[in-house]
Structure formats: structure tokens, C-alpha cells
Amino acid sequence: MASDSPPPPNTGLRSRTIRIGEQEFPYHFGSDCISEIAHAIAELTPDKLIVVTDDRLLELYGSEIECLAGAIPAVTLSHPAGESMKTLSCLAEHLETALRAGVTRRSVVVSFGGGVPGNLAGLLANLLFRGVRLVHVPTTTIAAMDSVLSLKQAINSGVGKNHIGTFYAPTAVYADVRLFATLPERELRSGLCEMAKNCLAIQPSELDRLRAVIAGGEFASPNTLMWLLDASIAAKSSVTRYDTFERGTGLVLEYGHTIGHAIEICDHRARGAAGVAHGTAIALGMLAAAHISHARGWLSDDEVGVHYEIVTGLGVEPRLPGSVRIADVLDVVANDNKQGYLESRTGTVPFVLLRGLGRPETSGGLPLTPVSTAEIRAALEVIARSSTAAPAVGV
Ligand SMILES: NC(=O)c1ccc[n+]([C@@H]2O[C@H](COP(=O)([O-])OP(=O)(O)OC[C@H]3O[C@@H](n4cnc5c(N)ncnc54)[C@H](O)[C@@H]3O)[C@@H](O)[C@H]2O)c1
């Protein structure tokens, strides 16, 4: 759960306290506030900063990174951007460099970047002397709305994504929404699609505000971004408060992700980097989930219509990409990572389904429902046929 928290002294930052299980940390955010963030970091009186970032950000924001350190001796650990950074070899290299540079238990690791530098920095901070302080400065919407609100820190193995990791809490998070201005549009849209998920599955009270953002069309304005952070912090925190490991109530955050992930994987196999953005895929996954709920009589025509209104308002074409085959999506869905949460029932996949906006159906105490392959196929067929308008539901 997030609650108001006093801002750090002498800053105009907005502040929330994040509570996840036993862990608690402040999240401060504002616009054009790098010097306030630097001031707050200095108040932690570190003997050294270890800044973990990527080469793209170093090029774009080298002077902001320098400003964050101010007079504190700092070592910057950078690497070409992307998942190739989330590896054991990069982690080992960064650990050695930090130790050779004289990092101590009083040092602070600062992640400056998206989810990738954030995850790597989290693991690095957890491993140095069995745990030094960690501060996140997220620069992507995914990091600011999602990864820094989770204790999960992981890198990839040769076998798969996020296979090597731990749970570790930051000392604090500081976000400056001005840094999001240089994000590619598809990243910003992905953030808004995740917010659409929060509104539909957790917080329908925020739908009108999202409609206003869509009507205004200014997705990158500081006001929109400040709301986006505030509302997503509230939504995510409300379901992870008592779910440290995100294996209980937090699973509702997977709304749209079962089919969405599968569409993303299939499209990237077919079209490489030209494949749909993560947020677009999740939006399509939510439409499919809404059709499954509707077919069960759980969502009304109007509620499915709200899904289409929001998704298309965010510029997502509500149609399965032509490069994606339904059979391939079904194959990927069969291996979804939520398999195992419910008692195994042959031919079913655990799904987050809604019984109304903001009302996930539960089974076995989890916000999951077993769904048959036939139901998933029927929903995908509706999306494959659909035009830019909501199809007649019930088909
Ligand atoms: N721990 C968790 O719970 C959790 C949750 C969500 C995602 N993740 C992880 O996060 C990663 C994805 O995060 P991401 O999308 O932020 O990836 P990322 O960190 O690779 O950033 C994406 C790209 O955007 C660039 N970039 C970052 N900030 C920018 C800015 N302000 N302006 C311009 N370009 C900028 C980066 O250089 C990079 O090229 C994945 O590895 C995923 O596993 C973890």
C-alpha cells in the first residue's frame, strides 16, 4: 500500500511510502528535479556512489548523472543498453570494478535508467558486503511504474529471462518525469497501456482521469506523467502490500499478460524488432480476456466496450497482428508462467479474469481462473476478425 510520506527536507518533491510485506521505502517524484534528487542522495551521507546505467543514458544524461553525484566521489558503471546487460558476466565485471574502486558498506548504489540497469543495480547492491544501500532513479515508465515498485531483482541466464535473482528493497526511489521526455513514443504508450490495465482490473475510479488524458492527447506532459506515476504507485501498492513475492493478490497485475505475452513473443519471432510493443500486446491480451469473461456472462457489453474505448483511445489497433497465428499463440499460452498456481487441470491455463471492472474472479484464494483452450481460441478469433471498432460482443 502507498501512503503520503513527508518529502525529503528542502525539496518540492511529491512523496509516497511504499509498503511491501515487512519492507517500507519512500518514493519521491517531481518534474525537473535532478538537483533536489542530488540533495536528497547527499543527505544519505555516502562515502561513494556506484552509479549503474547504460551507454544510451550516459550519452543523453551524462550531465544529470554528474549532478546527482555532486561532490560525492562516484564510479559510473555503464554497458551497451539492453538485455545483454542483465548477465552474470556484466554483473561480475561491475562487482569487481566497484570493489577495486573502494566501495564500502557506507557506499550507495544508484540505478539510473530503465528496468535493465535497475535490476542489475539491485542485485549488485544486494551482493556487495551482503547488502549496501540502493537508490533507484527510474528513467522509463516501465521502471517507474513497475520494476522499482517490486523487490524482485534479477538477471538472465543462458536458459531464460530473470532466472538468477533475489528480493531486495531500495532505500528510496526518486523519479524526475522530465527524463521521460526523451522516451520513444512506443515506450510512453506502453506505460499508458499498463495504466489502462490498472484502471480496468484494480482501480476503475481512475478511468475518468485516463479518459481525460486520452481526450487531451498530451501523453508526455509533466501533468500527465505525474498522474501516471501517482496512480500507478497507488494501484500496484494496493495489491502488493501483503504480497512480498507477488504470488498472491499481486497476480492481478498479470491482467492481459497471459495472451499479451504470447502475442508479443509470436510477433517478435515473426517480425523481430518491428513486432508489437509490450504495452500494445498487453492491451490486446486485455481485450481477449474481456471476451472470455463476457462469454461466461461475467462482463457486460458495456464493460467490454470500455475496454475497447480505452485501448483504441491509446492508439492501439484492436486486432491481432497479421503476422501472428492463433495456433502459435495457443502454444505459447500453454507454457505461461502462471502454470502451477492452481491445481493442475488438463487443457486449462490460469488467467486473470474480471467479474466486473476492478473485480477479479478468484479461485483457491488467488485472482486466477482456469480457462480452457477452446475459450482462449474463441476470444482470439474475435480479436483476429475485429476492425477498429468494438466487435459485436457475444460472438
Ligand atoms: N523487477 C521487476 O519486477 C520488473 C518489472 C518490470 C520489468 N522488469 C525488467 O525491466 C526490463 C525492461 O525495462 P525497460 O523497458 O525500462 O528496459 P531498459 O532499461 O532496457 O530501457 C529500454 C531502452 O530505453 C532507453 N532509455 C531508458 N530511459 C530513457 C530515456 N529517459 N530516454 C530515452 N531512452 C531511454 C534505454 O537506454 C534502453 O535502450 C526487463 O529486463 C524486465 O525484466 C522488471
The ligand as a Tripos MOL2 file, in Angstrom:
@<TRIPOS>MOLECULE
LIG
   44    48     1     0     0
SMALL
NO_CHARGES

@<TRIPOS>ATOM
      1 N1         11.6780   -6.3540  -11.1850 N.am      1 LIG1
      2 C1         10.5170   -6.3290  -11.7500 C.2       1 LIG1
      3 O1          9.5460   -6.6000  -11.1310 O.2       1 LIG1
      4 C2         10.3910   -5.9050  -13.1840 C.ar      1 LIG1
      5 C3          9.1730   -5.3930  -13.6450 C.ar      1 LIG1
      6 C4          9.0680   -4.9530  -14.9750 C.ar      1 LIG1
      7 C5         10.1780   -5.0610  -15.8180 C.ar      1 LIG1
      8 N2         11.3460   -5.5940  -15.3260 N.ar      1 LIG1
      9 C6         12.5250   -5.7190  -16.2040 C.3       1 LIG1
     10 O2         12.7690   -4.4460  -16.7960 O.3       1 LIG1
     11 C7         13.3250   -4.6260  -18.0870 C.3       1 LIG1
     12 C8         12.5500   -3.7620  -19.0780 C.3       1 LIG1
     13 O3         12.5850   -2.4310  -18.6220 O.3       1 LIG1
     14 P1         12.7610   -1.2010  -19.6270 P.3       1 LIG1
     15 O4         11.7300   -1.3030  -20.6760 O.co2     1 LIG1
     16 O5         12.8280    0.0170  -18.8070 O.co2     1 LIG1
     17 O6         14.1630   -1.5810  -20.3500 O.3       1 LIG1
     18 P2         15.5700   -0.8260  -20.4930 P.3       1 LIG1
     19 O7         16.1280   -0.4860  -19.1810 O.co2     1 LIG1
     20 O8         16.4120   -1.6810  -21.3840 O.co2     1 LIG1
     21 O9         15.2120    0.5140  -21.2860 O.3       1 LIG1
     22 C9         14.7280    0.4410  -22.6210 C.3       1 LIG1
     23 C10        15.5280    1.3600  -23.5610 C.3       1 LIG1
     24 O10        15.1940    2.7110  -23.2650 O.3       1 LIG1
     25 C11        16.3790    3.5020  -23.1360 C.3       1 LIG1
     26 N3         16.0470    4.5680  -22.2060 N.ar      1 LIG1
     27 C12        15.8870    4.4740  -20.8740 C.ar      1 LIG1
     28 N4         15.4990    5.6490  -20.3680 N.ar      1 LIG1
     29 C13        15.4150    6.5150  -21.4070 C.ar      1 LIG1
     30 C14        15.0410    7.8780  -21.5260 C.ar      1 LIG1
     31 N5         14.6240    8.5760  -20.4720 N.pl3     1 LIG1
     32 N6         15.0650    8.4550  -22.7510 N.ar      1 LIG1
     33 C15        15.4410    7.7290  -23.8440 C.ar      1 LIG1
     34 N7         15.7850    6.4240  -23.7990 N.ar      1 LIG1
     35 C16        15.7600    5.8270  -22.5970 C.ar      1 LIG1
     36 C17        17.4170    2.5330  -22.6390 C.3       1 LIG1
     37 O11        18.7310    3.0080  -22.9490 O.3       1 LIG1
     38 C18        17.0540    1.2640  -23.4000 C.3       1 LIG1
     39 O12        17.6200    1.3190  -24.6910 O.3       1 LIG1
     40 C19        13.2540   -6.1060  -18.3970 C.3       1 LIG1
     41 O13        14.5290   -6.6850  -18.2420 O.3       1 LIG1
     42 C20        12.2960   -6.6520  -17.3510 C.3       1 LIG1
     43 O14        12.6010   -7.9970  -16.9930 O.3       1 LIG1
     44 C21        11.4720   -5.9990  -14.0410 C.ar      1 LIG1
@<TRIPOS>BOND
     1     1     2 1
     2     2     3 2
     3     2     4 1
     4     4     5 ar
     5     4    44 ar
     6     5     6 ar
     7     6     7 ar
     8     7     8 ar
     9     8     9 1
    10     8    44 ar
    11     9    10 1
    12     9    42 1
    13    10    11 1
    14    11    12 1
    15    11    40 1
    16    12    13 1
    17    13    14 1
    18    14    15 2
    19    14    16 1
    20    14    17 1
    21    17    18 1
    22    18    19 2
    23    18    20 1
    24    18    21 1
    25    21    22 1
    26    22    23 1
    27    23    24 1
    28    23    38 1
    29    24    25 1
    30    25    26 1
    31    25    36 1
    32    26    27 ar
    33    26    35 ar
    34    27    28 ar
    35    28    29 ar
    36    29    30 ar
    37    29    35 ar
    38    30    31 1
    39    30    32 ar
    40    32    33 ar
    41    33    34 ar
    42    34    35 ar
    43    36    37 1
    44    36    38 1
    45    38    39 1
    46    40    41 1
    47    40    42 1
    48    42    43 1
@<TRIPOS>SUBSTRUCTURE
     1 LIG1         1 GROUP 0 **** ****
